[in-house]
Amino acid sequence: MKSLTVPQLEKQANQIRQDIIEMLVEAGSGHSAGSLGMADIFTALYFRIMNHDPKKPDWSERDRLILSNGHIVPVRYATMARAGYFPVKELKTLRKFGSRLQGHPERVRLPGLETTSGPLGSGLSAACGMALALKMDGAKQQRVYCLTGDGELDEGNIWEAIMFGAKYKLSNLTVIVDRNNIQIDGPTEKVMPLEDLAAKWESFGWHVIEIDGHSMQGIIDACNMAKAIENRPVVIIAHTIPGKDVDYMENDYHWHGNPPGLADMAGAPPKAQQAKVALHELRTLGGRIRGEHE
C-alpha cells in the first residue's frame, strides 16, 4: 500500500487517537492509556514499515504482526480501519454483542488478524513459532513483528520465548516493547522491577535498540535497522507515554483499563466532560491550533 511521509504519518496517528477515544466512549469500556500510547508505532508499521495488503489479508508474502498485549486492541482496530481492512464506521461496534471488534483480537472473526490474544505472555511464543516456520520454508522477505507491553514481561513464558528466539537465531523477528512504565496495578517498577531491561534482553542474545516511541522517524529508522541485523532477533524498547496527547491521562496508571467518561479521578475533568476534553486536546494539538470541529 502507499507509503506515507513522516508529517502524513503524524497526522494519521492523531486521527487514530481520536478514533480510539470515540470507540471507547461508545463501548463504555476498554483500555485507554496503552492504546493512545502506541498510536505512533502502529501507524508507522501499517503505513510505512510492513509489507501487507488490506485487500488480500492472507497474502502469503505479507509480514505478520502479533499483538501480545491484546487489551490495547483499540489502537490496532483503528489503524486497520484507516488502512482499509474494514469500514471506519465499524469502529463504533467495539465490544458490542455480535461485533467483529471484541475487547481482545479474535482471529477467525476479522481478516488481517494473525492470532487471537488474551492471556498475557503468550504472543511472543506464537511469534517465535511463526518466524521459525518462515525460516524453515525458506522465506527471505517476510518478517514477524511482535508487540508486547512492559508489564507483560512479568510473565515467565515471555522469557522462555526470548531464549527460544536466540537459540534459533530468528533474525526475521522484531519485538517492540511498549515501555510506558505502567500496568493495571501501578508503576511497573513497583509491581515488578524490570530494569536494566536492555541488559536483560542483551544477555539473552538479542540485539537491542532503544527509541523514543513517539518519534516517527525514530520508529522507522529502528525498524529498518532491525532488518539489517543478521543471526539474531531484535527487540526495540520503545519509550512511550501512556495516554499520549490527553493531558489528564498521561502517565497515570489509573487509565490503563478505564475509558473516558466512566472514572472519577483526581486531576481529571468531570466524567461527563472527559471525552469532550480529550477530543478537543487531540483536535487542537493541545490547544496549539484551532480545531476544524469548533
C-alpha positions as a printed NumPy array, in Angstrom:
array([[  0.   ,   0.   ,   0.   ],
       [  1.014,   3.65 ,  -0.404],
       [  3.827,   4.725,   1.927],
       [  3.177,   7.977,   3.823],
       [  5.659,  10.743,   4.626],
       [  6.561,  11.479,   8.249],
       [  4.197,  14.519,   8.513],
       [  1.41 ,  12.423,   6.957],
       [  2.112,   9.62 ,   9.416],
       [  1.968,  12.029,  12.358],
       [ -1.392,  13.362,  11.157],
       [ -2.67 ,   9.813,  10.727],
       [ -1.575,   8.891,  14.262],
       [ -3.512,  11.852,  15.625],
       [ -6.625,  10.718,  13.744],
       [ -6.181,   7.214,  15.158],
       [ -6.036,   8.643,  18.698],
       [ -9.33 ,  10.455,  18.059],
       [-10.812,   7.189,  16.769],
       [ -9.685,   5.425,  19.955],
       [-11.413,   7.955,  22.222],
       [-14.638,   7.771,  20.216],
       [-14.583,   3.952,  20.204],
       [-14.023,   3.69 ,  23.935],
       [-16.754,   6.193,  24.754],
       [-19.219,   4.318,  22.54 ],
       [-18.244,   0.982,  24.092],
       [-18.273,   2.286,  27.67 ],
       [-15.283,   0.087,  28.47 ],
       [-11.77 ,  -0.654,  27.28 ],
       [ -8.145,   0.337,  27.73 ],
       [ -7.209,   3.952,  27.083],
       [ -3.605,   4.517,  28.142],
       [ -1.732,   1.859,  26.169],
       [ -3.93 ,   2.312,  23.106],
       [ -3.178,   6.045,  22.898],
       [  0.496,   5.47 ,  23.691],
       [  1.044,   3.046,  20.828],
       [ -0.68 ,   5.018,  18.065],
       [  2.585,   6.273,  16.547],
       [  4.091,   2.795,  16.381],
       [  1.003,   1.182,  14.86 ],
       [  0.773,   3.99 ,  12.328],
       [  4.41 ,   3.563,  11.287],
       [  4.037,  -0.217,  10.988],
       [  0.862,  -0.218,   8.892],
       [  1.573,   2.84 ,   6.733],
       [  5.344,   2.676,   6.258],
       [  7.093,  -0.429,   7.573],
       [  5.103,  -3.594,   6.991],
       [  4.581,  -5.322,   3.694],
       [  0.843,  -6.07 ,   3.61 ],
       [ -2.282,  -5.672,   1.509],
       [ -5.66 ,  -4.917,   3.149],
       [ -7.415,  -6.347,   0.091],
       [ -5.532,  -9.652,   0.458],
       [ -5.171, -10.178,   4.229],
       [ -3.988, -13.785,   3.76 ],
       [ -1.397, -12.929,   1.111],
       [  1.459, -15.365,   1.689],
       [  4.158, -12.7  ,   1.165],
       [  2.811, -10.429,   3.903],
       [  4.627,  -9.517,   7.098],
       [  2.968, -10.792,  10.261],
       [  2.012,  -8.669,  13.281],
       [  1.275, -10.332,  16.621],
       [ -0.291,  -8.174,  19.33 ],
       [  0.607,  -9.954,  22.531],
       [ -0.927,  -7.408,  24.908],
       [ -4.308,  -7.774,  23.256],
       [ -6.119,  -5.384,  25.595],
       [ -4.755,  -2.386,  23.639],
       [ -6.518,  -3.657,  20.521],
       [ -8.499,  -0.408,  20.006],
       [ -5.328,   1.087,  18.506],
       [ -4.966,  -1.89 ,  16.185],
       [ -8.608,  -1.758,  15.07 ],
       [ -8.42 ,   1.986,  14.425],
       [ -5.203,   1.593,  12.425],
       [ -6.535,  -1.334,  10.412],
       [ -9.723,   0.568,   9.589],
       [ -7.768,   3.602,   8.417],
       [ -5.536,   1.269,   6.359],
       [ -8.592,  -0.165,   4.584],
       [ -9.22 ,  -3.547,   6.216],
       [-12.822,  -2.654,   7.11 ],
       [-15.079,   0.431,   7.183],
       [-14.158,   3.127,   9.698],
       [-17.784,   3.347,  10.847],
       [-17.476,  -0.229,  12.167],
       [-15.14 ,   1.046,  14.906],
       [-18.224,   2.159,  16.85 ],
       [-19.165,  -1.539,  17.321],
       [-16.205,  -2.151,  19.651],
       [-17.057,  -4.699,  22.376],
       [-20.72 ,  -4.971,  21.32 ],
       [-22.523,  -8.309,  21.003],
       [-22.047,  -9.797,  17.547],
       [-19.288,  -7.354,  16.596],
       [-16.062,  -8.472,  14.901],
       [-14.253,  -5.995,  17.145],
       [-14.086,  -7.663,  20.519],
       [-12.115,  -6.451,  23.555],
       [ -9.259,  -8.73 ,  22.545],
       [ -8.449,  -9.555,  18.909],
       [-10.257, -12.654,  17.657],
       [ -8.566, -14.047,  14.546],
       [-11.404, -16.017,  12.998],
       [-13.763, -13.038,  13.006],
       [-11.703, -10.259,  11.456],
       [ -9.489, -10.636,   8.356],
       [ -5.991,  -9.307,   8.948],
       [ -5.504, -10.67 ,  12.459],
       [ -2.806, -13.326,  12.771],
       [ -3.738, -14.626,  16.227],
       [ -6.361, -14.413,  18.912],
       [ -4.88 , -12.92 ,  22.062],
       [ -5.942, -12.631,  25.647],
       [ -3.616, -14.353,  28.122],
       [ -0.597, -12.11 ,  28.586],
       [  2.824, -13.526,  27.811],
       [  1.804, -15.903,  25.051],
       [  2.181, -13.681,  21.98 ],
       [  5.954, -13.872,  21.77 ],
       [  5.845, -17.669,  21.767],
       [  3.438, -17.576,  18.811],
       [  5.62 , -15.024,  17.03 ],
       [  8.734, -17.167,  17.535],
       [  6.917, -20.147,  16.062],
       [  5.835, -18.148,  13.015],
       [  9.326, -16.748,  12.493],
       [ 10.899, -20.199,  12.72 ],
       [  8.322, -21.647,  10.307],
       [  9.066, -18.893,   7.774],
       [ 12.794, -19.619,   8.015],
       [ 12.199, -23.347,   7.577],
       [ 10.106, -22.556,   4.48 ],
       [ 12.973, -20.521,   3.075],
       [ 11.044, -17.235,   3.192],
       [ 13.555, -14.433,   2.652],
       [ 11.439, -11.277,   2.794],
       [  8.621, -11.82 ,   5.235],
       [  9.147, -10.584,   8.785],
       [  7.286, -11.156,  12.026],
       [  6.582,  -8.211,  14.326],
       [  5.501,  -8.869,  17.898],
       [  4.251,  -6.077,  20.165],
       [  4.284,  -6.556,  23.924],
       [  3.558,  -4.424,  26.952],
       [  6.258,  -3.869,  29.549],
       [  4.065,  -5.115,  32.408],
       [  3.56 ,  -8.234,  30.328],
       [  7.249,  -9.014,  30.787],
       [  6.355, -10.156,  34.304],
       [  5.143, -13.381,  32.681],
       [  7.639, -16.246,  32.76 ],
       [  6.517, -17.517,  29.373],
       [  7.985, -14.407,  27.781],
       [ 11.499, -15.301,  28.93 ],
       [ 11.196, -18.855,  27.65 ],
       [ 10.327, -17.42 ,  24.238],
       [ 13.252, -14.981,  24.434],
       [ 15.625, -17.923,  24.918],
       [ 13.945, -19.765,  22.033],
       [ 14.324, -16.807,  19.692],
       [ 18.028, -16.502,  20.424],
       [ 18.66 , -20.251,  20.104],
       [ 17.147, -20.389,  16.613],
       [ 18.702, -17.064,  15.545],
       [ 15.353, -15.639,  14.465],
       [ 16.703, -12.641,  12.574],
       [ 13.317, -12.283,  10.83 ],
       [ 11.669, -11.424,  14.168],
       [ 11.347,  -7.901,  15.584],
       [  9.807,  -7.419,  19.014],
       [  8.614,  -3.961,  20.058],
       [  8.199,  -3.461,  23.811],
       [  5.817,  -0.686,  24.855],
       [  7.965,   0.7  ,  27.684],
       [  5.353,   3.003,  29.212],
       [  6.24 ,   2.184,  32.846],
       [  2.688,   1.406,  33.981],
       [  0.473,  -1.629,  34.365],
       [ -3.007,  -2.004,  35.761],
       [ -1.92 ,  -2.165,  39.404],
       [  0.596,   0.681,  39.313],
       [  4.063,   1.654,  38.067],
       [  5.993,  -1.32 ,  36.684],
       [  8.986,  -0.651,  38.867],
       [  6.813,  -1.006,  41.982],
       [  4.828,  -4.038,  40.845],
       [  7.802,  -5.989,  39.482],
       [ 11.028,  -4.106,  38.682],
       [ 12.241,  -4.653,  35.109],
       [ 15.405,  -2.606,  34.852],
       [ 18.051,  -2.95 ,  33.494],
       [ 15.687,  -4.076,  30.74 ],
       [ 18.051,  -3.593,  27.797],
       [ 20.832,  -5.512,  29.545],
       [ 18.454,  -8.392,  30.256],
       [ 17.48 ,  -8.798,  26.594],
       [ 21.122,  -8.443,  25.523],
       [ 22.206, -11.113,  27.984],
       [ 19.716, -13.489,  26.347],
       [ 21.37 , -12.961,  22.951],
       [ 19.128, -10.333,  21.355],
       [ 20.129,  -7.169,  19.542],
       [ 18.62 ,  -4.241,  21.463],
       [ 17.551,  -0.848,  20.113],
       [ 16.048,   1.849,  22.362],
       [ 13.941,   4.655,  20.91 ],
       [ 11.505,   7.434,  21.689],
       [  8.263,   5.655,  20.789],
       [  6.69 ,   8.921,  19.645],
       [  9.428,   9.894,  17.194],
       [  8.03 ,   8.776,  13.854],
       [ 11.411,   8.964,  12.16 ],
       [ 12.985,   7.122,  15.098],
       [ 10.46 ,   4.29 ,  14.792],
       [ 11.071,   3.993,  11.041],
       [ 14.858,   4.038,  11.423],
       [ 14.781,   1.395,  14.188],
       [ 12.577,  -0.966,  12.185],
       [ 14.808,  -0.559,   9.126],
       [ 17.901,  -1.16 ,  11.245],
       [ 16.34 ,  -4.354,  12.605],
       [ 16.083,  -5.715,   9.057],
       [ 19.857,  -5.394,   8.681],
       [ 20.729,  -7.421,  11.787],
       [ 21.803, -10.954,  10.957],
       [ 21.858, -14.157,  13.016],
       [ 19.817, -12.932,  15.976],
       [ 16.421, -11.424,  16.737],
       [ 15.911,  -7.755,  17.521],
       [ 13.981,  -6.063,  20.31 ],
       [ 13.072,  -2.39 ,  20.074],
       [ 12.41 ,  -0.926,  23.506],
       [ 10.073,   1.948,  22.696],
       [  9.746,   4.525,  25.461],
       [  6.182,   5.797,  25.251],
       [  3.796,   7.971,  27.24 ],
       [  0.644,   6.131,  28.307],
       [ -2.414,   8.241,  27.462],
       [ -0.331,  10.23 ,  24.969],
       [ -1.739,  13.657,  24.   ],
       [ -4.618,  13.572,  26.508],
       [ -3.187,  15.656,  29.319],
       [ -5.256,  14.288,  32.198],
       [ -4.475,  10.696,  31.205],
       [ -0.746,  10.91 ,  30.528],
       [  1.451,   8.741,  32.778],
       [ -1.448,   7.884,  35.128],
       [ -1.793,   4.132,  35.596],
       [ -5.442,   4.533,  36.631],
       [ -6.249,   4.998,  32.916],
       [ -4.672,   1.676,  31.99 ],
       [ -8.044,  -0.082,  31.923],
       [-10.565,   2.76 ,  32.008],
       [-12.27 ,   4.648,  29.173],
       [-13.046,   8.361,  29.328],
       [-16.462,   9.1  ,  30.785],
       [-16.635,   6.459,  33.468],
       [-13.991,   7.174,  36.075],
       [-13.799,   9.837,  38.781],
       [-10.101,  10.54 ,  39.188],
       [ -8.071,  13.258,  40.783],
       [ -6.877,  15.764,  38.217],
       [ -9.314,  14.602,  35.548],
       [-12.326,  16.548,  34.245],
       [-15.815,  15.55 ,  35.473],
       [-16.922,  12.28 ,  33.874],
       [-19.392,  13.953,  31.53 ],
       [-16.629,  16.199,  30.146],
       [-13.781,  13.681,  29.818],
       [-14.404,  12.589,  26.219],
       [-15.045,  16.167,  25.058],
       [-11.834,  17.398,  26.687],
       [ -9.806,  14.508,  25.252],
       [-11.045,  15.063,  21.703],
       [-10.532,  18.819,  21.985],
       [ -6.906,  18.295,  23.031],
       [ -6.281,  15.888,  20.16 ],
       [ -8.035,  18.005,  17.517],
       [ -6.252,  21.192,  18.566],
       [ -2.858,  19.535,  19.226],
       [ -3.066,  20.523,  22.867],
       [ -4.507,  23.955,  22.124],
       [ -1.772,  24.932,  19.65 ],
       [ -4.151,  25.113,  16.682],
       [ -7.844,  25.75 ,  16.131],
       [ -9.757,  22.506,  15.525],
       [-11.906,  22.229,  12.421],
       [-14.736,  20.906,  14.618],
       [-15.031,  24.204,  16.533]])
